[in-house]
Amino acid sequence: MKIEQKKITVGELSKGYQDNAEEGVIGFSGKLDIRPPYQREFIYKDKQRDAVINTVTKDFPLNVMYWAVRDDGNFEVIDGQQRTISLCRYVAGDFSINGLAFHNLQKDKREQILNYPLMVYLCSGSASEKLDWFTTINIAGEKLTDQELKNAVYAGSWVSDAKRYFSKNNRPKIGDDYLSGIAIRQEFLETAINWISKGKIKDYMSTHQHDSNANELWLYFQAVINWVKVTFPKYRREMKGIPWGLLYNDFKDKKLDSKKLEKEITELMLDDDVTKKSGIYIYVLTKEEKYLNIRTFTPNQKREAYERQKGICPKCKKHFEIDEMEADHIKPWHEGGKTLSENCQMLCKQDNRIKSGK
């Protein structure tokens, strides 16, 4: 790995700047790929973007940037994309600061910005060396997410096409109400791959890295969302962030009655003992109560039941200290038993585990 230090002015950097949306972003007279396939969209907030410009106008030092030298002699940004785009967009007149765009500045101020020297390290080496270096320097600023780093490792035609569906601002807005995270931080893409691969994201991306398109993933994702909409036609905010793809994988071939499911969901939504409402959707399919976080008895309710029983476990008839016992619903919750004092009993830990099947 060869690393060479070079000073490049803002004027040189911004010359020939073009943001071609899906086709990428270039600068440095067309020689610099500002947004390679593995890089993220522009995510700086206005405050961060303006801070970059203010740093330059005050002649304060800006953090170093790293470019990779390509085989054809051109370059690609490894680290510093957000700062680079901030500078290029300002010089191009895309935004103003304190009411002043670049073209509104006095000539000496414009020249001061254009002549500002940026510290750039040019890195030469194999693709694996550059990606290893990229991972190493990902320690400051807007760090890459785990999925963004995976996009770097498995960069290629498949990733580029997948981002078109899941990561771009102008992507098809399908399923957004059911997903958590931010699309441009690759969280939608990560979720979709996690679903289709059943958690084996790296294996899936490695297998499909050189595919010409991501049609399989996109069709699968649409199938998941359509299944959710048919199975649970009434939308609730609690449906956002549920692992729908994993449920789809397990239940897509089962006969489900959406009307019966909706009736059960409504009853559970009104049940005060259910403290995790989003877990209702998983529960009605799996019947595993752990997803509901059923409300537990309070310390006072436990103490009241313990004193009422005089410390005797009603199952084995033996005496225990309170910390050797656990609270239990006399009438099970799934049979309509509520988490109330009169429905609380204290069982020794062994009997409680036998009863609950643990």
N, C-alpha and C positions, 0 to 999 in steps of 0.2 A: 504494500500500500504506500503510495507516494502522496505527500501532502505539501502543497506549495502555497505560500502566502501571496496575496495580490490585492492592491488597492484599486477599487473601481468606483468611479463617481456616480452620483445619483443620475446625472445627465446621461452617462453611458448606459446605466442600468435601464433607464426608462425609454431609451431610444428604440423605436419600433415596437413599443408595448401594444399588445392586442389581447383582449379577452374574448376568445371565440366560443365561450360557453362549453358545450359538449366536446368541442374540438381541442380544448385546452387553452392555456395562457402562455404567452411568450414575451420576451423582452431582450435587451442587450443586442439590438439590431437583428433579432430573429434567431440568435445563437443560443439563447437560454430558455429551456423548458421550465417555466416557473411552477407548473403544476403537473408533475409526472403522474402516471397511472395510480401509484400508491398513495399520493398525497390527498389531503382533504380539501373540501371547498373552503372558501374564505369564511372564517368564523369570528374574526376579531369584532368586538363591539366598538361602537363609535369612540368610547373613551380610550380604549387600547390603541385604535387606529390613530386618533389625534395625538396620543402620547408619542408615537413614532415620529410624527411630523414635528412636534414641538421639540423633541430631542435634537433633530437635525437643524431646525432653525436657530436653536441656541448653541449650536456647535458642540453639544455634549456628545461623548462617544456612544455609539450604538453597538449592541452586542454583535459579535462576529457571526458571519454566515458561512455555510458550507455548500459548495457546489461539487457535483461529480463530473469528471471529464469523460465524455462518451468516446466511443471508438472512432466516430466521425469527426472528432475535434470540437464538437459543440458541448453544451453543458446542461445539467439539470440540477435544480435546487434540491439539496438534501435537507438542509435546515435553514429556516429564515423565510419561508414562503409568505407568511402573514405580514412580516415587515416589508418584504419586497413588493407585494401587491399594494400595501398601504401607500408606499412611496410612489409607485407607478400610477396609481389611481389619482393621487393628489396632483401630480405633475400633469396628468391627462385632463384635469379639470372635473373629475367625477364627484368631488365633494369640496366643501369649504370649511374653514375653521374660523370661528368668531366672525362669520359673515364674509370672509375673504377667501376666494378661490385662488389657485396658483396664478392665474392670469391677471388677478386684481392687484397683485403685489408690485411694489416698485422694482425696477430693473435690477438694482443691486441685491435686493432680497431674493429675487428669482435666481440670479447667478450664484448667490451664496448657497442655495439649496442644490442647484445643479452641479456645483463644484465640490459638494460635500463628499469626502472620501469614505467609502465603505470598506471595512476589513473583511475580505473574502478568502477562505481557504479552498483551494482547488484540490480535489481528491481523485487520484487515478488508481485503478486496480481492477480486479475481476468483479463481476456482479455480486458474488457472495461476499467479497471483502467490503464492497461499498454498502451492502445491506447490513453487514455486521457493524460497520462504522456508524451507519444511520441509527441503528438500535442503541449503540453506545452513547451517542450524543443526544438522544431523546430524553434529556434530563432537565430542561428548562423551558419556560414559555408555555405555549399551549401543547402539552404533551399529547402524543398520539395514544389513542385507545388501543386495547388489545387487538380489536378487529382491524384497525388501521395498520398496525404492524403486520398482521397476517396478510393484508392486502399488499404490503410491500414485499413480503416473502414470496407470495404466489401471484405477483403482478403478471398480467397477460391479457389476452383477449377476453377470457371469461370474466375476470374481475371488472374490466372496463364495461362490459355489457351488463353485468349484475348491478353495478353502481347506477346505470341508467334507469333501472327499475326501482332501486331501493335507497339511493343516496343523494340524488340530485334534487335541487329545489323544484324543478319542473317535472319531476317524476309523476307517474300516474298515482293519484291519491286514492289508493285502494287499501283498506284495512288500517288506516291511520288511527281510527278510533279504538282499535283493539290492541295497539302496540304501545309499549313504554319506550322512552328514550327520545333521541334526536336523530333524524334521518342522516343529516350531513356528518354526524360523528360516527356513522357506520353502524349504529345500534339496530336499525331496522334490518339491515343486511345480516348482521350477526344473528339476530333472532331467527330469521328465515332459514339460514344455513343450519343453525342449531336444531331447528325443528326437523328439517328433511334428513339430516345426518344422525339424528337421535343423539346429539351431543358430541359427535366426532367431527368437529368443524375442520380441523387441520387435514384430516384424511380426505374429506370431501373436496376441499379446495385443491389439494394436491392432485387428486384424481382428475379434476375438471379444469386445471389451470390453463391448458392450451386448447380447450374447447372454443369453437368460434362464437358461441353465444351461451347465455344463461337461461335458455327457454325452459329447461326442465325445472329449475328453481322457481321461475316466475309462474309457470302453470301450476306447480304444486302449491305455491303460496295463494294463488287465486282460488284453488280448490278448497284450501283450509278456510279462507274467509267466507266463501259461499256456503260451506257446510255449517259454519257458526251462525250465519244469518238465517239459514233454514231451520236449524235445530233450536236456536234461541232468537226468535224473530223480534222480541221486545228488547230494545237496547237500554242498558243501564250503565252509568259511569263505572260501576264496579267491574265491568267486563274488560276494561283497559288493563293490559299487562298480564293477563292470564296466559299460561303456556298453551295456547289453542292448538298449535301444531302437534304437540305431544298427545293431546286429547284426541285430535283428529286421527292420528296414527293408530290409536287403540280402539276408537269407537266408530270410525267412519263406516264400517260394514255392518254395524248393529242396527236393528230396527228401533228407532227412538220416536216416542210420541211427544211432539213439541208442546201440545196443549197440556198434557199431564206434567211435563217438566216445568212449564210456566206456572202452573198451579202450585207445585211444590216449592218453586223458587219464591213465589209471592209469600207463602206461609213462612218460609225461613227468613225472608227479609224482615218480617214483622216480629220474629222471635227475638226477644231481648237477650236470650242466652247465647245466641250466635254473635260472637264479637268480630269475626272476620267475614264480612259479607261477600267479598270477592271469592272466598273459598266455597261458596254455595254452588257455583257452577261446576267445580270439580267434584264436590260431594254428590250432587244429584246423578253423576255418571258413575263414580267409583264407590259411593256409599261408605267412604272412609271419613269418620268423624274428625280426624286430626286436622282436616282442612278447614274446619269451622271455628276452631279455637273456642269451644264451648266454655261459657263463663264458669269460673271455679267458685267454690264456696269461700267466703271470707274467713279470716282468722276467728272472728267472733262467732260465726256460725259453726265452725269446727269445734271451738271450745264449748259452746252450748250443747252440741250433740255428745261430746265426750263426757261432760258432766252428767247429762241425762242418762247415759249408758253406764256411768260410774267406772269408766275405763274398760268395760268388758266388750270384747269383740263379739257381735251377735252371731258370727259364723262358728268360730272355734270355742267360744265361751271362756276364753282366757283373758286375764288382765294385762294391759299394756300401758306404758306411759304415752302421753299424747304424741310425742315426736316419733313413736314407733308405729303410729297409725296414719291412715290416709282417709280423706273424705270421699264419700261415695253417694251417688244418687240411689235412694231406696227404690223409686220407680225410675227406670232408665230414661235418659233424655229422649232417646229415639222412640220411646213409647208415650211421650208426652209429659214426662217428669220434669219439673222445673227446678232451678237452682235456688230453692227456698229453704229456710231453716227446718221446716217440718218434713222436708224430703231429704234431709241430710243424715247420714249415719257414718260412724267411724269404724273402719275395718282395719285389722292388722294388715301390714303390708303384704304378707303372703296371701291372705284371703282376697285382698283387693286385686292382686295380680291374677289370681285364679279366676275371679269373677269377670275381669275385663279381658281375659284371654291373653295377657301379656307374657 
